[in-house]
Amino acid sequence: QVQLVESGGGLVQPGGSLRLSCLASGFVFNLTTMDWHRQAPGKELELVERVTGGGSTKYADSVSGRFTISRDAAKMTLDLQMNDLKPEDTAVYYCNIGPLWGKGTLVTVSS
């Protein structure tokens, strides 16, 4: 069964780092566009970062230079390395591939 399962969220202080991981079984991994989205409290869902089948990346201006998306076809994971986290990064983060979405993992940035 095709599914997406996120992990790695939690509470972190401003300036800290977290690494999110999405286990994505059932895909032709390296040919598929894969996204991380997030939804902050009271705000709309936004695209955080994307990696295409060809390896190109696209990211939100708000995370430029701080977040990095990567994928590991052998492990079938899509990762999001988040550095220098800010309170405004607090959100539920979702892995998305085509029509499929994970259930999300909560990231809270607070002192």
C-alpha positions in Angstrom: 0.0 0.0 0.0 1.3 3.4 -1.0 1.7 5.7 2.0 3.7 8.6 3.5 4.8 8.7 7.1 6.5 11.7 8.5 8.7 11.8 11.6 11.2 14.0 13.4 9.1 16.9 14.6 9.3 18.2 18.1 10.0 21.2 20.3 13.2 23.2 19.6 14.6 26.5 20.8 15.1 29.4 18.3 18.3 28.9 16.4 18.2 25.1 16.8 17.9 22.4 14.2 15.6 19.5 13.3 15.6 16.9 10.6 12.2 15.7 9.3 11.9 12.5 7.4 9.2 11.1 5.3 9.1 7.4 4.6 7.6 7.0 1.1 7.0 3.5 0.0 5.6 2.4 -3.4 7.0 5.1 -5.6 9.5 5.2 -8.5 11.5 7.4 -6.2 13.9 9.3 -8.3 11.4 10.2 -11.1 8.8 11.8 -8.8 8.4 15.4 -7.6 8.2 15.5 -3.8 7.3 18.3 -1.6 7.3 19.5 2.0 4.5 21.8 3.0 3.5 23.3 6.3 0.6 24.9 7.9 1.0 27.3 10.8 -1.8 28.0 13.3 -4.4 30.2 11.6 -2.6 30.3 8.3 -2.9 28.6 4.9 -0.9 25.7 3.8 2.3 26.7 2.1 5.0 25.0 0.0 8.2 24.9 2.0 10.5 23.0 -0.4 10.2 20.8 -3.5 12.5 18.4 -5.3 11.6 17.4 -8.8 12.2 14.1 -10.6 15.2 15.8 -12.3 16.7 16.9 -9.0 15.8 20.6 -9.2 14.7 22.3 -6.0 12.3 25.1 -5.2 11.9 26.6 -1.8 9.9 29.4 0.0 11.8 32.6 0.4 11.2 32.4 4.1 13.4 29.3 4.4 16.1 30.2 1.9 19.5 29.3 3.3 18.1 27.5 6.3 16.2 24.5 5.0 17.5 21.8 2.7 15.4 19.0 1.0 17.0 15.7 0.1 15.9 12.2 -0.8 17.4 8.8 -0.5 16.1 6.3 -3.0 17.7 3.4 -1.2 16.0 4.2 2.1 12.9 5.6 0.3 13.0 8.7 2.4 12.4 12.4 1.7 14.2 14.5 4.3 14.0 18.2 5.3 17.0 19.5 7.2 15.9 22.7 9.1 18.6 24.9 10.6 18.4 28.2 12.4 14.8 27.7 13.3 12.6 30.6 14.1 9.3 30.9 16.0 7.6 31.6 12.7 8.6 28.1 11.5 6.2 26.6 14.0 3.7 24.6 12.0 2.6 21.1 11.1 4.8 19.9 8.3 3.5 17.5 5.6 5.1 15.3 3.1 3.3 15.4 -0.3 3.8 13.3 -3.4 1.2 13.8 -6.1 -2.3 13.2 -4.6 -0.9 11.7 -1.5 -0.3 13.4 1.9 1.1 12.2 5.1 -0.6 13.0 8.4 2.0 15.6 9.3 4.5 16.2 12.1 4.4 19.1 14.5 7.4 21.4 14.8 7.3 24.0 17.6 10.0 26.6 17.9 9.9 28.3 21.2 12.1 29.3 24.1 
